Amino acid sequence: MTKTLLNLTIRLVLQELEGILETYPHHPYQEAFANPDMRQNLVAYILSRIPNQYITVDEAEKPKFICSESLCRSLESTLHIESIIRQGVEKILGEQAQNLHRYIPEAVDPGLAASHWFG
């Protein structure tokens, strides 16, 4: 039977990233990291700064495999993923500050919208 290598860290990072991004303001943080390129840069930043943990499973078990709670919790506490994610959010957003207009539409004052001109 064919074995497959699974990166357990990616699953944990993606779960934590979702939760942490929800704590940030919608504009510009959540809007910026809704862009796949920005999110991919952030995930790469995080994964390059923490040790990754792998496991081999049979190809047939791959779809069924879910990171166990105890493994994920110990990995999470050891790696301090939350602080690394927050550092990455600030760093990536800071590096892309001049290009944010490409990823996020500018916030518009509702009073300036055409629908308000005509009452």
DRENDO-1510 file (C-alpha; in Angstrom, 1 decimal, always signed):
<recs>
REC; n; res; u; v; w
REC; 1; MET; +0.0; +0.0; +0.0 .
REC; 2; THR; +1.3; +3.5; -0.8 .
REC; 3; LYS; +2.2; +5.8; +2.0 .
REC; 4; THR; +1.6; +9.5; +2.0 .
REC; 5; LEU; +3.4; +12.2; +4.0 .
REC; 6; LEU; +1.0; +14.6; +5.7 .
REC; 7; ASN; +2.1; +17.9; +7.2 .
REC; 8; LEU; +0.2; +18.3; +10.5 .
REC; 9; THR; +1.5; +21.8; +11.1 .
REC; 10; ILE; -0.3; +23.2; +8.1 .
REC; 11; ARG; -3.7; +22.1; +9.4 .
REC; 12; LEU; -3.1; +23.6; +12.8 .
REC; 13; VAL; -1.7; +26.9; +11.3 .
REC; 14; LEU; -4.7; +27.3; +9.0 .
REC; 15; GLN; -7.2; +26.7; +11.9 .
REC; 16; GLU; -5.3; +29.1; +14.2 .
REC; 17; LEU; -5.0; +31.7; +11.4 .
REC; 18; GLU; -8.8; +31.7; +10.8 .
REC; 19; GLY; -9.5; +32.3; +14.5 .
REC; 20; ILE; -6.9; +35.0; +14.9 .
REC; 21; LEU; -7.9; +36.9; +11.7 .
REC; 22; GLU; -11.4; +37.1; +13.1 .
REC; 23; THR; -10.1; +39.1; +16.0 .
REC; 24; TYR; -8.7; +41.8; +13.7 .
REC; 25; PRO; -10.8; +44.7; +12.2 .
REC; 26; HIS; -12.5; +43.9; +8.9 .
REC; 27; HIS; -10.7; +46.7; +7.1 .
REC; 28; PRO; -7.9; +46.4; +6.2 .
REC; 29; TYR; -6.8; +43.1; +7.9 .
REC; 30; GLN; -9.6; +40.6; +7.0 .
REC; 31; GLU; -10.1; +42.2; +3.6 .
REC; 32; ALA; -6.4; +42.0; +2.8 .
REC; 33; PHE; -6.0; +38.4; +3.9 .
REC; 34; ALA; -9.1; +37.3; +2.0 .
REC; 35; ASN; -6.9; +37.7; -1.1 .
REC; 36; PRO; -5.4; +34.3; -1.8 .
REC; 37; ASP; -2.0; +35.7; -2.6 .
REC; 38; MET; -1.8; +37.7; +0.6 .
REC; 39; ARG; -3.0; +34.7; +2.6 .
REC; 40; GLN; -0.5; +32.4; +0.9 .
REC; 41; ASN; +2.4; +34.8; +1.8 .
REC; 42; LEU; +1.2; +34.9; +5.4 .
REC; 43; VAL; +1.0; +31.1; +5.6 .
REC; 44; ALA; +4.5; +30.8; +4.1 .
REC; 45; TYR; +5.8; +33.3; +6.6 .
REC; 46; ILE; +4.4; +31.4; +9.5 .
REC; 47; LEU; +5.5; +27.9; +8.3 .
REC; 48; SER; +9.0; +29.1; +7.6 .
REC; 49; ARG; +9.4; +30.2; +11.3 .
REC; 50; ILE; +8.1; +27.1; +13.1 .
REC; 51; PRO; +9.2; +23.5; +13.1 .
REC; 52; ASN; +6.8; +21.4; +11.0 .
REC; 53; GLN; +5.5; +18.0; +12.1 .
REC; 54; TYR; +4.8; +15.2; +9.7 .
REC; 55; ILE; +3.2; +11.8; +9.8 .
REC; 56; THR; +3.0; +9.0; +7.2 .
REC; 57; VAL; -0.4; +7.4; +6.5 .
REC; 58; ASP; -1.6; +4.8; +4.1 .
REC; 59; GLU; -3.1; +6.5; +1.0 .
REC; 60; ALA; -6.5; +5.1; +1.8 .
REC; 61; GLU; -6.4; +6.6; +5.3 .
REC; 62; LYS; -5.5; +10.1; +4.1 .
REC; 63; PRO; -9.0; +11.4; +3.6 .
REC; 64; LYS; -10.0; +10.1; +7.0 .
REC; 65; PHE; -7.0; +11.4; +8.9 .
REC; 66; ILE; -7.8; +14.2; +11.3 .
REC; 67; CYS; -5.2; +15.8; +13.7 .
REC; 68; SER; -5.8; +14.4; +17.1 .
REC; 69; GLU; -6.7; +17.0; +19.8 .
REC; 70; SER; -3.8; +16.1; +22.1 .
REC; 71; LEU; -1.2; +16.3; +19.2 .
REC; 72; CYS; -2.6; +19.6; +18.0 .
REC; 73; ARG; -2.7; +21.1; +21.5 .
REC; 74; SER; +0.8; +20.1; +22.4 .
REC; 75; LEU; +2.1; +21.3; +19.1 .
REC; 76; GLU; +0.2; +24.6; +19.5 .
REC; 77; SER; +1.6; +25.3; +22.9 .
REC; 78; THR; +5.2; +24.4; +21.9 .
REC; 79; LEU; +5.3; +26.6; +18.8 .
REC; 80; HIS; +3.7; +29.8; +20.0 .
REC; 81; ILE; +1.9; +29.9; +16.8 .
REC; 82; GLU; -0.4; +32.7; +17.8 .
REC; 83; SER; +2.4; +35.2; +18.3 .
REC; 84; ILE; +4.1; +34.1; +15.0 .
REC; 85; ILE; +0.8; +34.6; +13.2 .
REC; 86; ARG; +0.3; +38.1; +14.6 .
REC; 87; GLN; +3.9; +39.0; +13.7 .
REC; 88; GLY; +3.3; +37.7; +10.2 .
REC; 89; VAL; +0.0; +39.7; +9.8 .
REC; 90; GLU; +1.8; +42.9; +10.7 .
REC; 91; LYS; +4.9; +42.2; +8.6 .
REC; 92; ILE; +3.0; +41.1; +5.4 .
REC; 93; LEU; +0.5; +43.9; +5.7 .
REC; 94; GLY; +3.3; +46.4; +6.3 .
REC; 95; GLU; +5.3; +45.2; +3.3 .
REC; 96; GLN; +2.2; +45.4; +1.1 .
REC; 97; ALA; +1.0; +48.8; +2.5 .
REC; 98; GLN; +1.7; +50.6; -0.8 .
REC; 99; ASN; -0.1; +47.9; -2.8 .
REC; 100; LEU; -3.1; +47.4; -0.6 .
REC; 101; HIS; -5.4; +49.3; -2.9 .
REC; 102; ARG; -4.9; +46.4; -5.4 .
REC; 103; TYR; -6.3; +43.9; -2.8 .
REC; 104; ILE; -8.8; +46.0; -1.0 .
REC; 105; PRO; -11.4; +48.4; -2.4 .
REC; 106; GLU; -11.2; +51.8; -0.7 .
REC; 107; ALA; -13.7; +52.4; +2.1 .
REC; 108; VAL; -16.3; +54.8; +0.8 .
REC; 109; ASP; -18.3; +57.2; +2.9 .
REC; 110; PRO; -22.0; +56.1; +2.5 .
REC; 111; GLY; -23.0; +59.7; +2.3 .
REC; 112; LEU; -21.1; +60.1; -0.9 .
REC; 113; ALA; -22.8; +57.2; -2.6 .
REC; 114; ALA; -25.0; +58.1; -5.6 .
REC; 115; SER; -28.1; +56.6; -3.9 .
REC; 116; HIS; -27.9; +59.3; -1.3 .
REC; 117; TRP; -27.8; +62.1; -3.8 .
REC; 118; PHE; -31.4; +61.8; -4.8 .
REC; 119; GLY; -32.9; +61.2; -1.4 .
</recs>
